[in-house]
Amino acid sequence: MFKFSAGLITMGYLVASEVQRVYTQQVQVYATVLTTQRIGVFVTGFVRSPGRFAGAASDSVLDFLVRAGGVDPSRARSPST
């Protein structure tokens, strides 16, 4: 059985699944993130608004792609075959 703190399901799930890999029976996990590390990421290439974007260390590549306005279809090319 896993218990998650509201809003921290992703981190709670990660911690719980890693603990469960080692302790396979009768384990309960409760995880709370107290602080997060802020980072800056440069997004370049075929995006609408290239540049530096602030975020948390736990943010995914897709989070930063969204911050950059997504892929610019007018600049993106399909690979030639």
N, C-alpha and C positions, 0 to 999 in steps of 0.2 A: 504494500500500500504506500502511495506517495502523497505527501502533502505539499502543496505549492502556495507560496505567498502571492497574493493578487498582483498581477502585472509582471511577475517574474517567472512565468511558466517556462519560457525557453531556458533560462539559466537553471531553474529548479529541475527541469527534465534532464538537462545535461549532467548535472551533479548526481542526480538519482540514478541515471543509467550507468554512469561510471562506477558508482558505489556498488550497484547491483551486479556488475560484472565480477567483482571480487567476492562480495558477500551475497550468495544466491538465495538464502532463505531467511525469513523472519527479520527483514530489514525495513526500517522506516526512515525516510530522509526528509528533512525540512531545511531549505536553503534560503537565505536572504542576502541580497547584495547591498552592502552598505555604501559603497562608492563605486564609480566607474571612471575609467581613464579617458579623458578627452583627447582626441587626435585631430589632425588635419590631413586631408587626402587631396592630392592633385588629380583631377579627372581631365584627360585629354583625349583627342581622337574625334570620331564622328558623333559628337554629342551636341546638343543645342546650345549649352552654356558651359564651355570648358572653364576650368579654374580650380581654386582651392576651396574645399568645403570642410566645415567642422562637423564632428560627430563623435560618437562613443567608440571605444575600441571593440565593442561587441557588434557594431553595425556591419552589415554585409556589403559586398560589392554592389549588389542591386540597390541598396539604400543610397549609396553615393551616386549611382547612375541616375536614380530618380532625382536627386538634388541637382544634378547637372542638366536636368530637363529631358532626359532620355536620349535615345538614339535619334539623330537628325536624318530622316529618310532621304533628304535631298543630297546629303553628303555620303551616305553609306552606299557601298557598292557590293554587289554579289560577286563571289569569286568566279573567275572565268574557268570554264571546264575544257 
